[in-house]
């Protein structure tokens, strides 16, 4: 499928291997088309006899994603795209077409039905936490969060000396917040950590969640920090908008009485920026310095951490 004019560069050789693997599972009708190439993984469109598929080749930092996606899709087939094949050793994932991305500019309404379904997945996956950790899903449970906080402070972050000092002084306060959240007795489980409109697609009117490569095992309520952040920044929803209350309660409903969980939810939102920084730094540490511009959201997330620590 590769052009004969291409040289046998390692990239080309690997692409040939990927194509040969794909051809063992579906009928290829043309060359793969690169959709995007990132330091943590690349995605190609796969033309095949019955339509389109998508292949993701994960870098080592997200090599757990194919196994994780396959496991979740087997238990929650209506909430993830169909997995046509996966190779956990090589980090390859072949997905059936999931439909059109939700994207941005559609408003908050689609999340009203998606968030409760996602919460049900999280609740169900509490039974598989050990399995996920054994398969390489990052462990960011609350017990280890203070250690991750200390590791964060060892990085050369885009912060002033005064802001570094604020974060250092906030260390004990951060640990207390983690203890308080842990005491709320909501079980730790799968946490997508990048749940926004570009990672949701719709097929025949059914929303499905993509891109589980940033996932971890952690407190479930931390997920909505990213979702709400994107509703604010990309959809223009003001934080006081009643939609945030509706979405919060819709998400909390599968966990119990929303009125009894709102305080715990708000505590998780205070810790959300820090949890997201921990995820960003894991990727940062694994990619070449010249490619770190891909993590362009880090300064904004750090600013939110500083606001909480102040």
C-alpha positions in Angstrom: 0.0 0.0 0.0 3.0 2.3 0.5 4.3 4.2 -2.5 7.2 2.6 -4.3 8.9 6.0 -4.3 9.2 5.9 -0.5 12.6 4.7 0.9 12.9 2.1 3.5 13.1 4.6 6.3 12.2 3.1 9.7 8.9 5.0 9.7 8.0 3.5 6.3 9.0 0.0 7.5 6.8 0.3 10.5 3.9 1.6 8.4 4.3 -1.5 6.2 4.1 -3.7 9.2 1.0 -1.9 10.4 -0.6 -2.3 7.0 0.2 -6.0 6.9 -1.3 -6.4 10.4 -4.5 -4.5 9.4 -4.8 -6.6 6.2 -5.0 -9.6 8.4 -8.2 -8.3 9.9 -10.0 -6.2 7.3 -10.0 -5.9 3.5 -7.8 -2.9 2.6 -8.9 -1.0 -0.5 -6.3 1.8 -0.6 -3.4 3.3 1.3 -3.6 4.5 4.9 -4.1 8.2 5.2 -2.4 9.9 8.1 -4.8 12.0 10.2 -2.5 13.2 12.9 0.9 12.4 14.3 1.7 13.2 17.9 4.6 12.3 20.2 2.2 9.9 22.1 0.6 8.3 19.1 -0.4 8.5 15.5 -3.8 7.9 13.8 -4.5 6.8 10.2 -7.7 6.4 8.3 -8.1 2.9 6.9 -10.2 2.5 3.7 -11.7 -0.9 3.5 -14.4 -2.8 1.6 -17.2 -2.0 4.1 -16.3 1.6 4.6 -13.7 3.2 6.9 -11.8 2.1 10.0 -9.1 3.9 12.0 -5.8 2.6 13.3 -3.9 4.1 16.2 -0.2 3.4 16.8 0.6 4.3 20.4 4.0 5.4 21.7 5.3 3.7 24.8 3.8 6.3 27.1 0.3 5.3 26.0 1.0 1.7 25.0 -1.7 0.5 27.5 -4.5 2.1 25.4 -5.2 -0.7 22.9 -5.7 -3.3 25.7 -7.7 -0.9 27.8 -9.9 0.1 24.9 -10.6 -3.5 23.9 -11.4 -4.4 27.5 -13.8 -1.5 27.9 -15.4 -2.0 24.5 -16.1 -5.7 25.4 -18.0 -4.7 28.5 -19.5 -1.4 27.3 -20.1 -1.9 23.6 -22.6 0.9 23.3 -20.2 3.5 24.8 -17.0 2.8 22.8 -16.4 2.2 19.1 -16.1 -1.4 18.0 -12.6 -2.8 18.3 -11.7 -4.7 15.2 -8.3 -5.8 16.4 -5.6 -4.8 18.9 -2.0 -5.7 19.6 -1.2 -4.9 23.2 2.5 -5.7 22.8 3.0 -3.3 19.9 0.5 -0.6 21.0 -1.7 -1.0 17.9 -5.5 -0.4 17.9 -7.9 -0.9 15.0 -11.3 0.6 15.4 -14.5 0.6 13.3 -15.7 4.0 12.2 -17.3 5.6 15.3 -19.1 8.3 13.3 -18.7 12.1 13.4 -16.9 13.8 16.2 -19.0 15.8 18.6 -16.4 18.6 18.5 -17.1 22.0 19.9 -19.8 24.5 19.2 -22.7 22.1 19.8 -23.4 23.3 23.4 -23.8 21.3 26.6 -26.9 19.4 25.8 -25.3 16.2 24.3 -23.5 15.7 27.6 -26.7 15.4 29.5 -27.1 11.8 28.4 -23.5 10.9 27.9 -22.3 11.7 31.4 -24.6 9.3 33.2 -23.6 6.6 30.8 -20.0 7.3 31.5 -20.6 7.3 35.2 -22.1 3.8 34.9 -19.0 2.7 33.1 -16.9 4.1 35.9 -19.0 2.3 38.5 -18.8 -1.0 36.6 -15.0 -0.7 36.2 -14.4 -0.6 40.0 -14.4 -4.4 39.8 -11.5 -4.3 37.3 -9.2 -1.8 38.9 -6.5 -4.5 39.7 -6.7 -5.8 36.1 -6.2 -2.3 34.7 -3.3 -1.5 36.9 -1.6 -4.9 35.9 -2.2 -3.9 32.3 -0.2 -0.7 32.7 -3.0 1.9 33.2 -1.3 4.7 35.2 -2.0 4.6 39.0 -3.0 8.1 40.1 -5.1 7.0 43.1 -5.4 9.6 45.9 -3.0 7.8 48.3 -0.2 8.5 45.9 -1.2 12.0 44.9 0.9 13.8 47.5 4.0 12.0 46.1 2.9 13.1 42.6 2.6 16.6 43.9 6.2 16.5 45.2 7.4 15.2 41.8 5.5 18.0 40.1 7.6 20.5 42.0 10.9 19.0 40.7 10.0 19.9 37.1 11.1 23.1 35.4 7.6 24.5 35.0 6.6 27.8 33.4 6.1 29.5 36.8 7.5 32.5 38.6 9.6 32.0 41.7 6.6 33.4 43.7 4.3 30.8 42.2 6.7 28.0 42.9 6.8 29.1 46.5 3.0 29.1 46.7 2.9 25.6 45.4 5.6 24.4 47.8 3.7 26.0 50.7 0.4 24.4 49.6 1.8 20.8 49.7 0.3 20.0 53.2 -3.0 21.6 52.2 -3.1 19.5 49.0 -2.5 16.3 51.0 -5.3 17.2 53.4 -7.7 17.8 50.4 -6.7 14.3 49.1 -7.4 12.8 52.5 -10.8 14.5 52.7 -11.8 13.3 49.2 -10.7 9.8 50.0 -12.8 9.8 53.1 -15.9 10.4 51.1 -15.9 6.7 50.2 -16.5 7.0 46.5 -14.5 4.1 45.0 -11.6 4.9 42.7 -11.9 3.6 39.2 -11.3 4.4 35.6 -10.8 8.1 34.9 -10.6 9.2 31.2 -8.8 12.5 32.0 -9.4 14.0 28.6 -13.2 13.8 28.2 -14.1 16.6 25.8 -15.9 17.1 22.5 -13.1 16.0 20.3 -12.9 12.7 22.1 -16.6 11.9 21.6 -18.1 10.7 18.4 -21.7 10.0 17.4 -22.8 7.0 15.2 -26.5 6.6 14.4 -27.3 9.0 17.2 -25.3 7.1 19.8 -22.4 8.9 21.5 -19.2 7.0 22.0 -16.0 7.8 23.8 -12.6 7.7 22.1 -9.0 8.2 23.0 -8.4 6.4 26.3 -4.7 7.0 26.2 -4.7 9.6 28.9 -6.7 7.4 31.3 -5.7 6.4 34.8 -7.1 4.8 37.9 -8.1 7.6 40.2 -11.1 9.3 41.8 -13.9 9.2 39.2 -15.2 12.7 39.9 -11.9 14.2 38.7 -12.9 13.5 35.1 -15.3 16.4 34.9 -12.6 19.0 35.5 -11.6 18.6 31.9 -15.1 18.3 30.5 -16.3 21.4 32.3 -13.1 23.3 31.4 -13.7 22.7 27.7 -17.4 23.7 28.0 -16.2 26.9 29.5 -13.3 27.6 27.1 -14.5 26.1 23.8 -18.3 26.4 24.2 -18.3 29.7 26.0 -20.4 28.5 28.9 -20.0 30.8 31.9 -19.3 29.0 35.1 -22.4 30.3 36.7 -24.6 28.9 33.9 -27.3 26.5 35.2 -26.1 23.9 32.6 -23.2 23.1 34.9 -25.5 22.2 37.7 -27.7 20.1 35.4 -24.7 18.2 34.0 -23.2 17.7 37.5 -26.4 16.2 38.9 -26.9 14.0 35.8 -23.4 12.6 36.2 -23.9 12.1 40.0 -27.2 10.3 39.7 -25.7 6.9 39.0 -23.5 7.3 42.1 -26.3 8.0 44.5 -28.4 11.0 45.6 -26.8 14.0 43.9 -27.7 16.3 46.9 -25.5 14.1 49.1 -22.6 14.0 46.7 -22.3 17.6 45.6 -19.8 18.6 48.3 -17.6 15.7 47.3 -17.9 16.6 43.6 -16.9 20.2 44.3 -13.9 19.0 46.3 -12.8 16.9 43.4 -13.1 19.9 41.1 -10.6 21.7 43.4 -8.2 18.9 43.0 -8.9 18.5 39.2 -6.3 21.0 37.9 -3.5 19.3 39.9 -4.6 15.8 38.7 -4.6 17.1 35.1 -1.1 18.5 35.6 0.1 15.1 36.8 -1.2 13.6 33.6 0.5 16.3 31.5 3.8 15.8 33.2 3.7 12.1 32.6 3.5 12.8 28.9 6.1 15.6 29.1 8.6 13.3 30.7 8.2 10.8 27.9 8.5 13.0 24.8 11.5 14.8 23.2 12.0 18.3 24.4 11.5 19.7 20.9 8.0 18.3 20.8 6.9 19.7 24.2 4.9 22.5 22.5 2.1 20.0 22.0 1.4 20.4 25.7 0.3 24.0 25.2 -2.5 23.9 27.8 0.0 23.4 30.7 0.4 27.1 31.6 -3.3 27.6 31.9 -3.8 24.5 34.1 -0.9 25.6 36.3 -2.5 29.0 36.7 -5.6 27.3 38.0 -3.5 25.3 40.4 -1.9 28.6 41.7 -5.4 30.1 42.2 -6.3 27.2 44.4 -3.1 27.3 46.3 -3.2 31.1 46.9 
